[in-house]
Amino acid sequence: MTIVCPHCNYSREVPDGQIPDHPVKVTCPKCQQGFHFDKNVAMVTPAAGLAAAPAASTAPATPEPTVCSACGLAQPDFDFCAGCGVVNPRWSARHQEGQGEAPARPHPDHSVSSSRVICSACGTVQYPGNQCINCGGTLAATTVTAPPVHHFAGFWIRWVAYLIDTLILGAVQFAIALALGLAGGALTDNGNGELTMALIGGLCGMVVGMTYAVFFTGYNGQTPGKMALRIQVIRSDGTPMTYGRAFLREVVGKFASGIIFGIGYLMAGFDRQKQGLHDKIAGTYVIKL
């Protein structure tokens, strides 16, 4: 009698006397797959052979994970990778067969730099997902928000912004001094009139200068000079600028930077994060936009 393997179609002639009359389980010598063979059924339907015999009752095998070709994340069969969002090539091919065109690759919202996360298990920086693209650990439960990446403004670009602000302030202060001179002409008859006008003009210039710097820095971190060069003052902890923080930087901090022969300003040219002494006092950075 001929016994045929239903898995690989391998056949072998076996004497009838060596085959039991009851159903038995047979292992194919070629593919090593097991199957059931019933001699009585094979004799009734010899043409069908073992093709009509019941298939082996094996438990469904666990599907092997699919590895993303872009980032290497191993995961169950997917349409879009949980790590990087790339389209699964096999799903793309099926989609092409069904609809005649490939699906558009999804574009996760990566515009905000703080949306990146760090896997606490291996330290890999990546975009949010279910699993780490490096170690496969559960990402949502073991991640922290990565700090934003800043491009710090150096000494020279800040100095040019300061020159622009100085020119603007000079024009405003000249207009104020001219107005005071015209309005206080009667005081010049007194011996102390010129000294009084000089003191008033100097005080007004100082107040205007501090108000200018504190207002613009506290409002949005940019004086007109910084706006022209696209740089901005921000707080190092990421919270919004306030007028109190601006006063600490522009008045208290810059007084300390200037009183030590300007060394506090020069620190911005050598510090790793381009902070002057006034930036360190106020806890601020100056960044490029």
C-alpha positions as CSV (number, residue, x, y, z in Angstrom):
1,M,0.0,0.0,0.0
2,T,1.2,3.5,-0.8
3,I,1.3,6.0,2.0
4,V,1.5,9.6,0.9
5,C,2.4,12.5,3.1
6,P,-0.3,15.2,2.9
7,H,2.3,18.0,3.7
8,C,5.1,17.3,1.2
9,N,3.5,14.6,-1.0
10,Y,6.4,12.2,-0.2
11,S,5.2,8.6,-0.9
12,R,6.4,5.2,0.2
13,E,5.3,1.6,-0.5
14,V,4.5,-0.3,2.8
15,P,3.4,-4.0,2.9
16,D,-0.2,-4.3,4.0
17,G,0.7,-6.7,6.7
18,Q,2.9,-4.1,8.5
19,I,0.0,-1.5,8.6
20,P,-2.3,-1.8,11.7
21,D,-6.0,-2.1,11.0
22,H,-6.7,0.9,13.3
23,P,-5.8,4.5,12.7
24,V,-2.3,5.4,13.6
25,K,-0.1,8.5,13.7
26,V,2.7,8.6,11.1
27,T,5.8,10.8,10.9
28,C,7.0,11.7,7.4
29,P,10.7,10.8,7.0
30,K,11.2,13.7,4.7
31,C,9.5,16.7,6.2
32,Q,9.2,15.3,9.8
33,Q,5.6,16.3,10.0
34,G,3.1,14.0,11.7
35,F,-0.3,13.0,10.3
36,H,-3.0,10.4,10.9
37,F,-3.3,7.4,8.6
38,D,-6.3,5.0,8.5
39,K,-5.7,1.8,6.5
40,N,-9.4,1.1,6.1
41,V,-10.1,4.5,4.6
42,A,-7.2,4.2,2.3
43,M,-8.4,0.9,1.0
44,V,-11.9,2.2,0.3
45,T,-10.6,5.3,-1.5
46,P,-7.1,4.2,-2.9
47,A,-7.0,7.0,-5.5
48,A,-7.2,9.7,-2.8
49,G,-4.7,7.9,-0.6
50,L,-4.0,9.9,2.5
51,A,-5.3,13.1,0.9
52,A,-8.7,12.2,2.4
53,A,-7.2,11.3,5.8
54,P,-7.8,13.8,8.6
55,A,-5.0,16.3,9.0
56,A,-2.9,16.4,12.0
57,S,-4.4,18.2,14.9
58,T,-1.7,20.7,15.7
59,A,-2.1,23.8,17.7
60,P,-1.8,27.1,15.7
61,A,1.8,28.3,15.8
62,T,2.4,31.7,17.3
63,P,3.1,34.2,14.5
64,E,6.7,35.4,14.4
65,P,7.2,39.1,15.0
66,T,7.7,41.4,12.0
67,V,10.9,43.5,12.1
68,C,10.6,47.0,10.7
69,S,13.1,47.5,7.9
70,A,13.5,51.2,8.8
71,C,14.1,51.2,12.6
72,G,14.5,47.5,13.4
73,L,11.6,47.4,15.9
74,A,10.3,43.8,16.3
75,Q,6.5,43.8,16.7
76,P,3.4,41.8,15.6
77,D,2.3,42.1,11.9
78,F,1.6,45.8,11.4
79,D,0.4,48.2,8.9
80,F,2.4,51.2,10.2
81,C,5.5,50.7,12.4
82,A,4.8,51.7,16.1
83,G,8.4,53.1,16.4
84,C,8.9,55.2,13.3
85,G,5.6,55.1,11.4
86,V,7.0,53.6,8.2
87,V,4.6,51.5,6.0
88,N,5.0,47.7,6.3
89,P,6.2,46.7,2.8
90,R,4.1,43.5,2.8
91,W,1.0,45.5,3.8
92,S,1.9,48.1,1.1
93,A,2.1,45.3,-1.5
94,R,-1.3,43.9,-0.5
95,H,-2.7,47.4,-0.6
96,Q,-1.4,47.9,-4.1
97,E,-2.9,44.7,-5.3
98,G,-6.3,45.7,-3.9
99,Q,-6.5,49.3,-4.8
100,G,-3.8,49.8,-7.4
101,E,-1.8,52.4,-5.4
102,A,0.5,52.5,-2.4
103,P,-0.6,54.2,0.8
104,A,0.8,57.5,1.8
105,R,3.4,57.2,4.5
106,P,2.0,58.7,7.8
107,H,3.7,61.8,9.0
108,P,3.8,61.9,12.8
109,D,3.7,65.3,14.4
110,H,7.4,65.8,15.0
111,S,7.3,69.6,14.7
112,V,7.6,70.1,18.5
113,S,11.0,69.1,19.7
114,S,9.7,68.3,23.2
115,S,7.5,65.5,21.8
116,R,10.5,63.2,21.7
117,V,11.0,60.7,24.6
118,I,13.9,58.9,26.1
119,C,13.7,55.2,26.9
120,S,14.7,54.8,30.6
121,A,15.9,51.3,29.9
122,C,18.5,52.0,27.2
123,G,18.5,55.8,26.9
124,T,17.5,55.9,23.2
125,V,16.0,59.2,22.1
126,Q,13.0,58.6,19.8
127,Y,9.5,59.8,19.0
128,P,6.5,58.5,21.1
129,G,5.4,54.9,20.4
130,N,4.4,51.7,22.1
131,Q,7.9,50.1,22.2
132,C,11.5,51.3,22.3
133,I,13.0,51.1,18.8
134,N,16.3,49.9,20.3
135,C,15.6,47.5,23.2
136,G,11.9,46.7,22.6
137,G,10.8,47.8,26.1
138,T,7.4,49.3,26.9
139,L,8.0,52.9,26.0
140,A,4.9,54.7,27.3
141,A,5.5,53.6,30.9
142,T,9.2,54.1,31.0
143,T,9.8,57.4,29.3
144,V,10.4,61.1,30.2
145,T,10.2,64.1,28.0
146,A,13.4,65.0,26.3
147,P,14.6,68.6,26.7
148,P,14.3,70.8,23.7
149,V,17.4,71.4,21.6
150,H,18.5,75.1,21.5
151,H,20.9,76.9,19.3
152,F,22.5,79.5,21.6
153,A,23.3,83.0,20.4
154,G,27.0,83.9,20.9
155,F,28.7,87.1,21.9
156,W,29.0,88.9,18.6
157,I,25.4,88.6,17.4
158,R,24.2,89.8,20.8
159,W,26.6,92.7,20.5
160,V,25.2,93.7,17.1
161,A,21.7,93.6,18.6
162,Y,22.9,95.8,21.4
163,L,24.2,98.4,19.0
164,I,20.9,98.5,17.2
165,D,19.0,99.0,20.5
166,T,21.6,101.7,21.5
167,L,20.9,103.6,18.3
168,I,17.1,103.4,18.9
169,L,17.5,104.5,22.5
170,G,19.9,107.3,21.5
171,A,17.3,108.8,19.2
172,V,14.6,108.6,21.8
173,Q,16.8,110.1,24.5
174,F,17.9,112.9,22.2
175,A,14.3,113.8,21.5
176,I,13.6,113.8,25.3
177,A,16.6,116.0,26.0
178,L,15.6,118.4,23.3
179,A,12.1,118.7,24.7
180,L,13.4,119.2,28.2
181,G,15.9,121.9,26.9
182,L,13.1,123.8,25.2
183,A,10.7,123.5,28.2
184,G,13.3,124.4,30.8
185,G,14.9,127.5,29.1
186,A,13.7,129.7,32.0
187,L,15.9,127.7,34.4
188,T,19.1,128.7,32.7
189,D,18.8,132.2,34.3
190,N,19.6,130.6,37.6
191,G,23.3,129.6,38.2
192,N,22.2,126.0,38.9
193,G,19.9,125.7,36.0
194,E,22.2,123.9,33.6
195,L,23.3,121.4,36.3
196,T,19.6,120.8,37.1
197,M,18.7,120.2,33.5
198,A,21.6,117.8,33.0
199,L,20.6,115.8,36.1
200,I,17.0,115.6,34.9
201,G,18.0,114.6,31.4
202,G,20.4,111.9,32.7
203,L,17.7,110.5,35.0
204,C,15.1,110.5,32.2
205,G,17.6,108.7,29.9
206,M,18.3,106.0,32.5
207,V,14.6,105.4,33.2
208,V,13.8,105.2,29.5
209,G,16.7,102.8,28.9
210,M,15.7,100.5,31.8
211,T,12.0,100.6,30.8
212,Y,12.9,99.8,27.2
213,A,14.9,96.8,28.1
214,V,12.6,95.4,30.8
215,F,9.4,95.9,28.8
216,F,10.5,94.3,25.6
217,T,12.4,91.4,27.3
218,G,9.5,90.7,29.7
219,Y,6.9,90.9,26.9
220,N,8.4,88.4,24.5
221,G,12.1,88.1,25.2
222,Q,13.0,90.3,22.3
223,T,14.1,94.0,22.0
224,P,13.9,95.5,18.5
225,G,17.6,94.8,18.1
226,K,17.0,91.1,18.9
227,M,14.0,91.0,16.7
228,A,16.1,92.2,13.8
229,L,18.7,89.5,14.3
230,R,16.1,86.8,15.2
231,I,17.4,86.0,18.7
232,Q,15.4,85.7,21.9
233,V,15.8,85.6,25.6
234,I,14.1,82.6,27.2
235,R,14.1,81.1,30.7
236,S,16.3,78.1,31.3
237,D,13.5,76.1,32.9
238,G,11.2,76.6,29.9
239,T,8.6,78.8,31.6
240,P,7.5,82.1,30.0
241,M,9.5,85.3,30.6
242,T,8.0,87.7,33.1
243,Y,8.6,91.4,33.8
244,G,10.1,90.5,37.2
245,R,12.6,88.1,35.5
246,A,13.3,90.7,32.9
247,F,14.1,93.3,35.6
248,L,16.4,90.8,37.3
249,R,18.3,90.3,34.1
250,E,18.3,93.7,32.5
251,V,18.9,95.9,35.7
252,V,20.3,93.8,38.5
253,G,22.2,91.3,36.3
254,K,23.6,93.7,33.8
255,F,24.7,96.0,36.7
256,A,26.7,93.1,38.1
257,S,28.1,92.3,34.6
258,G,29.2,95.8,34.0
259,I,30.7,96.6,37.5
260,I,33.4,94.0,37.1
261,F,34.8,95.8,34.1
262,G,32.4,94.2,31.6
263,I,33.7,90.7,32.3
264,G,30.1,89.5,32.9
265,Y,29.3,90.4,29.3
266,L,32.4,88.7,27.9
267,M,31.5,85.5,29.6
268,A,28.9,84.9,26.8
269,G,31.7,84.4,24.4
270,F,33.3,81.5,26.3
271,D,30.5,79.8,28.2
272,R,29.3,76.5,26.8
273,Q,25.7,77.7,26.8
274,K,26.6,81.3,25.8
275,Q,25.4,82.7,29.1
276,G,26.7,86.0,30.4
277,L,26.8,86.7,34.1
278,H,23.4,88.5,33.9
279,D,22.0,85.3,32.2
280,K,23.3,83.1,35.0
281,I,21.8,85.5,37.7
282,A,18.4,85.5,36.0
283,G,18.4,81.9,34.8
284,T,18.0,82.8,31.1
285,Y,19.4,81.8,27.7
286,V,19.7,83.8,24.5
287,I,18.8,81.5,21.6
288,K,18.7,81.8,17.8
289,L,15.2,81.4,16.2
